[in-house]
Amino acid sequence: MSFIADRLASDASHKAERTSGIAVRRLQTRIVDGAEWDRTIAGFDEVCQEQMHAFAATRWPSVKQEPMLFLLDGEVVGGALIMVQSLPLGLARIAVSKWAPMLKDVSRPDADAIHAGMVEAMVAEYAHERGQMLSVLPRASIHPVNREYERLVARGFKRGSELGFPARYIVNLRLSDEEQRKSFNQTWRRQLNKSEKAGLSFEHADPARIADFDTLYAAMTDRKQFADHSAYETVPALMAVDVPALRPELFFVRHEGELVAGALIFKAGDRAVYLYGATNDKALPLRAGYFMHWHVIRWLRDNTRATWYDLGGTDGFQGLHQFKKGMVGEAGVIQPVPPVANYASRPLALLLGTGAFALRDALHAVRRTVDGWRNPKTKATQTRPGRDEAGE
């Protein structure tokens, strides 16, 4: 970091401390290559697949990836994979970090101060030194208030784009079998009971069997005729990553020897994530989804250090909302992904950056409308939540 950026970081730290009431730890930064980044973050509590270089480089190949580690007295305490995107005509660049910054150890007494320090270092480097708009999206919190997002707002970040259906459905993994089944709502528990009488079997599969999942996934998307806007093209890179902790786990459900359902689960850190699921047309009457998730929950509890299992969102489908809500039950939480938080120290950078996001959001809205015309089944069936609601 340059002398100017360091001085600005110092001034900004004092401002942030006055604004938010949180002490700010002064951190050093180091940008590393993708391989070192993925190896390092594998041991973080807040690691997630979208902060992996192997994921981001495949998903957004034209965007410059800058994996930034944060150090306190020479010790790595956190990190943020920052993507630097050039705007059309070379007018400006924006720095984007999704589900970040990440803490290595969430249990540290000074975790809040370290998080604030990471934000300050990002502001100093990208907003002050480079003159870019910095766009940060924290992950959904398990608490009623998203402290990371509130801290960004207190620091002067502006509210930006937000998801139409922001709720994330998060299961508590640290329960006994009896406690977990009791947590499920009555309907979900009843469907699980029926699935256990349907002659299904569950298996944890070797990564080499990803081709079986690909086949199941392709058949499902063909059957549903949904436009696939997911990041499924990143799966080969994720399954080939040479850091075992970051490699997704593969699970299957069989009926009479036939694969009827499968799931890919990210399991590193304190929060496992449901990445992709696939079923054939026999899965629904067999209630294979209930059977599969029940056994995935038990496997994650017994084989990982994760405390939570993030089922993702619903894309506006009421049936998916009911299924996930029932699984979250009484012991889990349903909390929203916060809006994007944008910061720029130069007015023109903020204007150009927010304009670029507005254009992107408009294009996505058009795409959703076109998808709805082509296939009415893709239209949302949930009521959109209010501006400050969690979607539940």
C-alpha positions in Angstrom: 0.0 0.0 0.0 1.4 3.4 -0.9 2.1 6.2 1.6 -0.9 8.2 0.4 -3.2 5.2 0.8 -1.7 4.4 4.2 -2.4 8.0 5.3 -5.9 7.9 4.0 -6.5 4.6 5.7 -5.4 6.1 9.0 -7.7 9.1 8.5 -10.6 6.8 7.5 -10.0 4.5 10.4 -10.5 7.4 12.9 -13.7 8.5 11.0 -15.0 4.9 11.0 -14.4 4.6 14.7 -16.3 7.8 15.4 -19.1 6.7 13.1 -19.7 3.1 14.2 -18.3 3.1 17.7 -16.1 0.1 16.9 -12.4 0.1 17.3 -10.5 -0.5 14.0 -7.5 -2.8 13.8 -4.8 -1.5 11.5 -4.0 -4.4 9.1 -1.4 -5.1 6.5 -2.5 -6.3 3.1 -1.0 -8.7 0.5 -2.4 -9.6 -2.9 -1.5 -13.2 -3.7 -2.0 -15.6 -6.7 -5.0 -17.8 -7.0 -3.4 -21.0 -5.9 -2.0 -19.5 -2.7 -5.4 -17.8 -2.1 -7.4 -21.0 -2.3 -5.0 -22.9 -0.1 -5.1 -20.1 2.6 -8.8 -19.5 2.8 -9.6 -23.3 3.1 -9.1 -22.9 6.8 -11.2 -19.7 7.2 -14.4 -19.9 9.2 -16.2 -17.6 6.7 -15.0 -19.2 3.5 -17.5 -19.8 0.7 -17.3 -21.1 -2.8 -17.9 -17.7 -4.5 -14.7 -16.4 -2.8 -12.7 -19.2 -4.3 -10.3 -18.2 -7.1 -11.1 -21.5 -8.9 -14.8 -20.5 -8.9 -14.5 -16.8 -9.8 -11.9 -17.2 -12.6 -14.2 -19.7 -14.3 -17.4 -17.8 -13.7 -16.1 -14.3 -14.7 -13.0 -15.0 -16.9 -12.8 -11.5 -18.3 -12.7 -9.8 -14.9 -9.4 -9.3 -13.0 -9.2 -11.2 -9.8 -7.3 -9.7 -6.9 -7.2 -12.1 -3.9 -6.3 -9.8 -0.9 -5.1 -11.3 2.4 -5.3 -9.2 5.6 -2.6 -9.6 8.2 -2.2 -8.4 11.9 1.3 -8.5 13.1 2.3 -10.8 10.3 -0.6 -13.3 11.0 -3.3 -13.8 8.4 -6.7 -12.9 10.0 -8.9 -12.5 6.9 -9.3 -12.0 3.2 -11.4 -10.8 0.3 -11.4 -11.8 -3.3 -11.9 -8.5 -5.1 -12.9 -8.5 -8.8 -11.9 -5.4 -10.7 -14.3 -4.8 -13.6 -13.8 -2.3 -16.4 -16.9 -0.3 -17.4 -17.8 0.1 -21.1 -15.6 2.5 -23.1 -13.0 2.4 -20.3 -14.8 5.1 -18.4 -14.0 3.7 -15.0 -13.4 0.5 -13.0 -15.4 -0.9 -10.1 -14.0 -3.2 -7.4 -16.5 -5.9 -6.4 -16.3 -8.3 -3.5 -19.2 -10.8 -2.9 -19.7 -12.5 0.5 -16.7 -10.7 1.9 -14.6 -9.7 3.6 -14.1 -13.0 5.3 -12.8 -13.6 8.8 -10.4 -16.4 9.4 -11.6 -16.9 13.0 -15.1 -15.6 13.9 -14.6 -16.4 17.6 -11.7 -13.9 18.1 -12.6 -11.3 20.8 -11.5 -8.6 18.3 -13.4 -10.1 15.3 -15.5 -6.9 14.9 -12.4 -4.7 14.9 -10.7 -6.9 12.4 -13.7 -6.8 10.1 -13.7 -3.0 10.4 -10.0 -3.0 9.6 -10.5 -5.1 6.5 -13.1 -2.7 5.2 -10.8 0.2 5.9 -8.0 -1.4 4.0 -10.3 -2.1 1.0 -11.5 1.5 1.1 -8.0 2.9 1.2 -6.7 0.8 -1.7 -9.7 0.8 -4.1 -11.6 4.0 -3.3 -8.9 6.4 -2.2 -5.8 5.1 -4.0 -7.3 3.9 -7.2 -10.3 6.1 -7.4 -12.7 3.2 -8.0 -16.2 2.5 -6.6 -15.9 -0.3 -4.1 -19.0 -2.6 -4.0 -19.3 -5.0 -1.1 -21.9 -7.7 -0.4 -21.8 -9.4 3.0 -23.3 -12.8 3.4 -26.7 -13.3 5.1 -26.3 -13.2 8.9 -27.6 -15.8 11.3 -28.6 -13.0 13.6 -31.6 -10.7 13.4 -29.4 -7.8 12.5 -26.6 -8.1 9.9 -23.8 -6.4 11.8 -21.4 -6.4 8.9 -23.9 -4.6 6.6 -24.8 -2.1 9.4 -21.1 -1.4 9.8 -20.7 -0.6 6.1 -23.7 1.8 6.3 -22.2 3.5 9.3 -18.9 3.8 7.4 -20.6 5.7 4.6 -21.4 3.0 2.1 -24.5 3.6 0.1 -27.3 1.1 -0.4 -27.2 -0.4 -3.8 -28.7 -3.3 -5.7 -30.7 -6.0 -3.9 -32.2 -9.4 -4.7 -35.9 -9.7 -5.5 -36.2 -12.6 -3.0 -33.3 -12.1 -0.6 -34.2 -14.7 2.1 -31.6 -17.5 2.8 -32.8 -20.6 4.5 -30.2 -21.9 7.1 -30.4 -25.1 9.0 -28.8 -25.7 12.4 -26.4 -28.6 12.1 -25.5 -29.0 15.7 -28.5 -31.0 16.8 -29.0 -34.7 17.6 -31.2 -36.8 15.2 -34.1 -36.5 17.7 -33.7 -32.7 18.1 -33.4 -32.2 14.3 -36.5 -34.1 13.5 -38.4 -32.3 16.2 -37.2 -29.0 14.7 -38.7 -29.8 11.2 -42.2 -28.5 10.8 -45.0 -31.1 11.0 -45.5 -31.4 7.2 -41.8 -31.7 6.5 -41.4 -34.4 9.1 -44.4 -36.3 7.8 -43.0 -36.3 4.2 -39.6 -37.5 5.6 -41.3 -40.4 7.3 -43.0 -41.4 4.1 -39.7 -41.2 2.2 -38.1 -43.6 4.6 -40.7 -46.2 3.7 -40.2 -45.9 0.0 -37.1 -48.1 -0.4 -34.6 -45.4 -0.9 -30.9 -45.5 -0.2 -28.4 -42.7 0.4 -24.7 -42.7 -0.7 -21.7 -40.4 -0.4 -20.0 -40.6 -3.8 -16.4 -40.1 -4.9 -15.7 -36.9 -6.9 -14.9 -39.1 -10.0 -18.6 -39.8 -10.3 -19.5 -36.2 -11.1 -20.5 -37.4 -14.6 -23.4 -39.3 -13.1 -24.6 -36.0 -11.5 -24.1 -34.2 -14.8 -26.4 -36.6 -16.5 -29.1 -36.3 -13.8 -28.8 -32.5 -13.9 -29.0 -32.2 -17.7 -32.1 -34.5 -17.7 -33.7 -32.3 -15.0 -33.1 -29.0 -16.8 -34.4 -30.5 -20.1 -37.5 -31.8 -18.4 -38.3 -28.5 -16.6 -37.3 -26.4 -19.7 -35.9 -23.7 -17.4 -33.2 -21.4 -18.7 -30.2 -22.2 -16.5 -28.6 -18.9 -15.3 -26.7 -20.6 -12.5 -22.9 -21.0 -12.3 -23.1 -24.7 -13.2 -20.2 -24.2 -15.7 -17.9 -23.8 -12.6 -18.5 -27.4 -11.3 -15.6 -29.0 -13.2 -13.2 -26.5 -11.8 -14.6 -26.9 -8.3 -14.4 -30.7 -8.4 -10.8 -30.5 -9.7 -9.5 -28.1 -7.0 -6.5 -29.6 -5.3 -7.5 -28.4 -1.8 -9.8 -31.2 -0.4 -11.5 -28.9 2.1 -12.8 -26.7 -0.7 -13.9 -29.5 -3.0 -17.7 -30.0 -3.0 -19.1 -33.3 -1.7 -21.3 -35.4 -3.9 -24.3 -37.3 -2.7 -26.9 -39.6 -4.4 -30.2 -41.2 -3.6 -31.2 -44.5 -5.3 -34.4 -46.4 -5.7 -34.2 -50.0 -6.8 -30.7 -49.4 -8.0 -31.5 -46.3 -10.1 -30.2 -42.8 -9.3 -33.2 -40.6 -8.6 -31.6 -37.6 -6.9 -28.3 -36.0 -6.2 -26.7 -33.0 -4.5 -23.4 -31.1 -4.6 -22.6 -29.5 -1.2 -19.8 -27.0 -0.3 -18.7 -28.0 3.2 -15.7 -25.8 4.2 -15.8 -23.3 7.1 -18.6 -22.7 9.6 -21.4 -22.7 7.0 -22.0 -25.5 4.5 -23.9 -24.5 1.3 -26.3 -26.4 -0.9 -24.8 -25.7 -4.4 -26.8 -27.8 -6.8 -29.5 -30.5 -6.7 -30.8 -32.8 -9.5 -33.7 -35.2 -9.6 -35.4 -37.4 -12.2 -39.2 -37.6 -12.7 -39.5 -40.5 -10.1 -38.0 -38.4 -7.3 -41.1 -36.3 -6.4 -43.6 -39.2 -5.7 -40.8 -41.0 -3.8 -40.1 -37.8 -1.8 -36.5 -38.3 -2.5 -35.6 -34.6 -1.7 -36.7 -35.0 1.9 -34.7 -38.2 2.3 -31.6 -36.8 0.6 -31.5 -33.6 2.7 -32.1 -35.4 5.9 -29.0 -37.6 5.3 -26.9 -34.7 4.0 -27.7 -32.8 7.3 -26.6 -35.8 9.3 -23.4 -36.3 7.2 -22.4 -32.7 7.6 -22.9 -32.8 11.3 -20.8 -35.9 11.7 -18.1 -35.2 9.1 -17.4 -31.4 9.1 -17.0 -28.5 11.5 -19.9 -26.6 10.0 -22.4 -25.2 12.4 -25.0 -24.2 9.7 -26.3 -25.5 6.4 -27.3 -22.8 3.9 -30.0 -24.0 1.6 -29.8 -20.9 -0.6 -32.9 -18.9 -1.7 -36.0 -19.7 -3.6 -35.9 -17.5 -6.8 -39.5 -16.6 -6.0 -41.0 -20.1 -6.0 -43.6 -20.6 -3.3 -43.2 -24.4 -3.3 -39.5 -24.1 -2.7 -40.1 -21.6 0.1 -42.4 -24.1 1.8 -39.9 -27.0 1.4 -37.0 -25.0 2.7 -38.9 -23.3 5.5 -40.1 -26.7 6.7 -36.5 -28.0 6.8 -35.1 -24.9 8.6 -37.8 -25.5 11.2 -37.6 -24.1 14.7 -33.9 -24.4 15.3 -32.7 -22.7 12.1 -33.0 -19.2 10.7 -34.4 -17.4 7.7 -32.4 -14.2 7.1 -32.0 -12.0 4.0 -28.9 -11.3 2.0 -28.4 -7.6 2.5 -28.3 -5.1 -0.3 -25.0 -4.4 -2.0 -23.1 -1.6 -0.3 -21.2 0.9 -2.5 -18.5 3.4 -1.5 -16.5 5.9 -3.6 -14.4 8.8 -2.4 -14.9 10.5 -5.8 -18.4 11.6 -6.9 -17.8 10.6 -10.6 -16.7 7.1 -9.6 -19.9 6.7 -7.5 -22.1 8.0 -10.4 -20.6 5.7 -13.0 -20.5 2.7 -10.7 -24.1 3.0 -9.6 -25.2 3.6 -13.2 -23.5 0.4 -14.3 -25.2 -1.6 -11.6 -28.6 0.0 -12.5 -28.1 -1.0 -16.2 -27.1 -4.5 -15.2 -30.2 -4.8 -12.9 -32.4 -3.6 -15.8 -31.0 -6.2 -18.2 -31.6 -8.9 -15.6 -35.2 -7.8 -15.2 -35.6 -8.0 -19.0 -34.1 -11.5 -19.1 -36.5 -12.6 -16.3 -39.5 -11.2 -18.3 -38.4 -12.9 -21.5 -37.9 -16.2 -19.6 -41.4 -15.9 -18.2 -42.8 -15.4 -21.7 -41.0 -18.4 -23.0 -42.0 -20.6 -20.1 -44.7 -19.4 -17.7 -43.4 -22.0 -15.1 -40.4 -19.7 -14.5 -42.5 -16.9 -13.2 -42.2 -16.2 -9.5 -45.1 -17.4 -7.4 -44.0 -15.8 -4.1 -45.0 -12.3 -3.1 -42.0 -10.0 -3.2 -40.9 -8.9 0.3 -40.9 -5.3 1.3 -37.8 -3.2 1.2 -36.6 -4.1 4.7 -38.2 -7.5 5.0 -36.3 -10.8 5.1 -38.8 -12.5 2.8 -40.4 -14.4 5.6 
